[in-house]
Amino acid sequence: MSRKSRKSSKKRLLNWIILSAFIVLLLYLYIGGKYGLYRHWQLKQQRQALMEELQALKQERDSLRIVIQKLKTDSSYIAKIAREKYNMGKPDEEIIRIITKKE
């Protein structure tokens, strides 16, 4: 083999190695880096979970607003809560407690 062909083959090999390393680096950055596809997918999943949690919290807020409004205006609702939570009753009314066994 001549000297020129050896240099040429070494140069081609070096170019091939550099090109391969560059492609591998680009693939890593595109797929697995800080701003890669995997991180993008993770953030998208996290965003979806947070949106669902936000929706549930909005529904809970709305139901609590309804309860607050009832407590401000509806005396029968207040009486119902007093009977259920605090075992209160009207005068001349007997309160019967049912005790269940805890297993």
Backbone as CSV, one residue per row, in Angstrom:
resi,resn,N_x,N_y,N_z,CA_x,CA_y,CA_z,C_x,C_y,C_z
1,MET,0.825,-1.173,0.000,0.000,0.000,0.000,0.868,1.233,0.000
2,SER,0.466,2.148,-0.760,1.270,3.357,-0.828,0.947,4.262,0.357
3,ARG,1.855,5.176,0.541,1.729,6.103,1.654,0.480,6.976,1.510
4,LYS,0.185,7.388,0.325,-0.953,8.239,0.061,-2.263,7.523,0.346
5,SER,-2.371,6.246,-0.019,-3.606,5.506,0.198,-3.821,5.226,1.690
6,ARG,-2.679,5.013,2.457,-2.806,4.823,3.894,-3.314,6.088,4.573
7,LYS,-2.792,7.225,4.173,-3.243,8.492,4.746,-4.701,8.738,4.393
8,SER,-5.049,8.395,3.162,-6.421,8.591,2.717,-7.379,7.700,3.503
9,SER,-7.010,6.441,3.746,-7.887,5.538,4.492,-7.976,5.961,5.958
10,LYS,-6.870,6.437,6.542,-6.906,6.928,7.915,-7.771,8.173,8.016
11,LYS,-7.684,9.021,7.013,-8.488,10.238,7.001,-9.979,9.905,6.891
12,ARG,-10.305,8.938,6.055,-11.695,8.511,5.921,-12.212,7.908,7.230
13,LEU,-11.373,7.083,7.856,-11.753,6.483,9.133,-11.972,7.566,10.190
14,LEU,-11.083,8.530,10.251,-11.221,9.630,11.205,-12.487,10.441,10.919
15,ASN,-12.756,10.726,9.676,-13.982,11.444,9.302,-15.225,10.638,9.693
16,TRP,-15.161,9.342,9.463,-16.277,8.467,9.797,-16.508,8.462,11.318
17,ILE,-15.455,8.395,12.111,-15.568,8.407,13.571,-16.135,9.742,14.053
18,ILE,-15.652,10.830,13.508,-16.144,12.162,13.900,-17.615,12.316,13.534
19,LEU,-17.972,11.902,12.333,-19.357,11.989,11.900,-20.263,11.120,12.781
20,SER,-19.827,9.899,13.100,-20.604,9.009,13.959,-20.779,9.608,15.359
21,ALA,-19.706,10.159,15.908,-19.781,10.776,17.233,-20.742,11.962,17.218
22,PHE,-20.709,12.738,16.169,-21.596,13.894,16.041,-23.056,13.445,15.960
23,ILE,-23.329,12.398,15.195,-24.689,11.876,15.068,-25.177,11.320,16.405
24,VAL,-24.313,10.589,17.102,-24.682,10.046,18.408,-24.978,11.187,19.378
25,LEU,-24.173,12.229,19.364,-24.389,13.383,20.229,-25.725,14.062,19.917
26,LEU,-26.014,14.245,18.642,-27.286,14.854,18.257,-28.474,13.996,18.693
27,LEU,-28.362,12.688,18.504,-29.440,11.786,18.935,-29.644,11.858,20.442
28,TYR,-28.554,11.894,21.205,-28.673,11.986,22.653,-29.367,13.287,23.051
29,LEU,-28.960,14.374,22.466,-29.560,15.659,22.812,-31.025,15.718,22.395
30,TYR,-31.345,15.121,21.266,-32.716,15.151,20.762,-33.635,14.259,21.587
31,ILE,-33.149,13.105,21.988,-33.995,12.144,22.699,-33.866,12.249,24.212
32,GLY,-32.647,12.284,24.735,-32.494,12.142,26.170,-31.932,13.328,26.917
33,GLY,-31.634,14.389,26.280,-31.027,15.518,26.959,-32.012,16.290,27.825
34,LYS,-31.557,17.421,28.320,-32.379,18.246,29.202,-33.661,18.696,28.515
35,TYR,-33.602,18.923,27.234,-34.774,19.361,26.477,-35.190,18.319,25.442
36,GLY,-34.894,17.068,25.717,-35.173,16.001,24.764,-36.615,15.532,24.783
37,LEU,-36.879,14.570,23.942,-38.230,14.038,23.801,-38.733,13.374,25.072
38,TYR,-37.864,12.631,25.761,-38.287,11.952,26.983,-38.687,12.978,28.046
39,ARG,-37.894,14.009,28.205,-38.210,15.065,29.179,-39.492,15.784,28.770
40,HIS,-39.659,16.013,27.490,-40.885,16.644,26.988,-42.102,15.788,27.319
41,TRP,-41.991,14.476,27.139,-43.084,13.559,27.448,-43.400,13.582,28.937
42,GLN,-42.347,13.577,29.795,-42.548,13.626,31.240,-43.284,14.903,31.643
43,LEU,-42.868,16.022,31.107,-43.500,17.296,31.442,-44.950,17.330,30.970
44,LYS,-45.216,16.729,29.824,-46.582,16.677,29.317,-47.468,15.844,30.240
45,GLN,-46.956,14.708,30.723,-47.700,13.868,31.650,-47.953,14.608,32.968
46,GLN,-46.936,15.300,33.449,-47.073,16.056,34.694,-48.101,17.166,34.535
47,ARG,-48.084,17.834,33.411,-49.038,18.905,33.148,-50.465,18.355,33.118
48,GLN,-50.642,17.204,32.496,-51.965,16.580,32.424,-52.479,16.242,33.822
49,ALA,-51.605,15.688,34.671,-51.998,15.348,36.039,-52.368,16.604,36.823
50,LEU,-51.606,17.662,36.637,-51.903,18.911,37.336,-53.208,19.532,36.851
51,MET,-53.495,19.416,35.571,-54.754,19.942,35.039,-55.944,19.172,35.626
52,GLU,-55.812,17.852,35.750,-56.880,17.047,36.336,-57.080,17.415,37.811
53,GLU,-55.967,17.611,38.525,-56.062,18.001,39.931,-56.708,19.379,40.066
54,LEU,-56.359,20.287,39.169,-56.951,21.624,39.182,-58.449,21.551,38.950
55,GLN,-58.870,20.712,38.029,-60.299,20.552,37.738,-61.040,20.015,38.962
56,ALA,-60.452,19.027,39.633,-61.075,18.464,40.832,-61.166,19.514,41.939
57,LEU,-60.128,20.311,42.092,-60.145,21.355,43.113,-61.173,22.440,42.805
58,LYS,-61.361,22.750,41.522,-62.384,23.730,41.149,-63.780,23.205,41.485
59,GLN,-64.012,21.914,41.227,-65.309,21.318,41.560,-65.539,21.325,43.066
60,GLU,-64.486,21.014,43.820,-64.604,21.032,45.275,-64.884,22.456,45.774
61,ARG,-64.212,23.437,45.204,-64.440,24.830,45.571,-65.883,25.234,45.308
62,ASP,-66.403,24.835,44.150,-67.789,25.179,43.815,-68.774,24.532,44.781
63,SER,-68.540,23.269,45.133,-69.449,22.610,46.072,-69.355,23.244,47.460
64,LEU,-68.166,23.670,47.865,-68.032,24.341,49.157,-68.716,25.706,49.157
65,ARG,-68.680,26.380,48.031,-69.393,27.663,47.925,-70.900,27.457,48.077
66,ILE,-71.410,26.369,47.510,-72.839,26.060,47.639,-73.181,25.781,49.101
67,VAL,-72.324,25.006,49.784,-72.557,24.707,51.195,-72.527,25.986,52.022
68,ILE,-71.587,26.864,51.753,-71.501,28.139,52.474,-72.771,28.952,52.264
69,GLN,-73.224,28.997,51.034,-74.443,29.748,50.733,-75.643,29.160,51.473
70,LYS,-75.739,27.826,51.519,-76.839,27.182,52.239,-76.752,27.481,53.735
71,LEU,-75.531,27.457,54.283,-75.368,27.734,55.702,-75.743,29.175,56.049
72,LYS,-75.560,30.078,55.105,-75.922,31.484,55.348,-77.428,31.719,55.259
73,THR,-78.122,30.943,54.422,-79.513,31.272,54.129,-80.538,30.204,54.518
74,ASP,-80.195,28.943,54.491,-81.172,27.860,54.637,-81.155,27.299,56.066
75,SER,-82.186,27.630,56.848,-82.228,27.164,58.240,-82.488,25.664,58.333
76,SER,-83.197,25.079,57.386,-83.438,23.629,57.425,-82.136,22.863,57.175
77,TYR,-81.269,23.410,56.361,-79.965,22.775,56.113,-79.108,22.843,57.379
78,ILE,-79.169,23.967,58.073,-78.417,24.109,59.320,-78.925,23.092,60.342
79,ALA,-80.237,22.930,60.428,-80.811,21.960,61.356,-80.379,20.541,60.990
80,LYS,-80.342,20.241,59.725,-79.922,18.914,59.262,-78.475,18.638,59.669
81,ILE,-77.596,19.608,59.460,-76.189,19.451,59.829,-76.056,19.287,61.339
82,ALA,-76.811,20.093,62.108,-76.749,20.002,63.567,-77.186,18.620,64.035
83,ARG,-78.187,18.060,63.420,-78.665,16.727,63.808,-77.651,15.641,63.429
84,GLU,-77.102,15.722,62.240,-76.198,14.666,61.774,-74.836,14.723,62.458
85,LYS,-74.224,15.883,62.501,-72.857,15.979,62.998,-72.776,16.102,64.514
86,TYR,-73.694,16.841,65.093,-73.560,17.180,66.502,-74.613,16.510,67.387
87,ASN,-75.375,15.587,66.828,-76.381,14.829,67.566,-77.330,15.740,68.354
88,MET,-77.722,16.804,67.759,-78.648,17.735,68.390,-80.069,17.409,67.936
89,GLY,-81.018,17.819,68.728,-82.397,17.581,68.378,-83.281,18.714,68.868
90,LYS,-84.525,18.642,68.488,-85.494,19.634,68.941,-85.882,19.319,70.388
91,PRO,-86.444,20.306,71.082,-86.924,20.001,72.436,-87.987,18.896,72.383
92,ASP,-88.030,18.065,73.394,-88.947,16.923,73.501,-88.686,15.864,72.419
93,GLU,-87.504,15.805,71.919,-87.150,14.820,70.895,-86.066,13.923,71.475
94,GLU,-86.214,12.616,71.319,-85.208,11.681,71.811,-84.193,11.395,70.720
95,ILE,-82.951,11.325,71.119,-81.874,11.009,70.172,-81.408,9.595,70.468
96,ILE,-81.447,8.768,69.456,-81.036,7.377,69.600,-79.728,7.202,68.844
97,ARG,-78.725,6.727,69.562,-77.421,6.491,68.940,-77.264,5.000,68.674
98,ILE,-76.813,4.681,67.503,-76.578,3.289,67.133,-75.062,3.084,67.118
99,ILE,-74.609,2.192,67.972,-73.172,1.935,68.071,-72.891,0.629,67.348
100,THR,-71.951,0.679,66.421,-71.577,-0.528,65.674,-70.236,-1.015,66.166
101,LYS,-70.015,-2.322,66.092,-68.723,-2.895,66.482,-67.690,-2.590,65.413
102,LYS,-66.539,-2.197,65.874,-65.421,-1.998,64.938,-64.601,-3.275,64.918
103,GLU,-64.363,-3.759,63.736,-63.624,-5.015,63.616,-62.192,-4.746,63.309
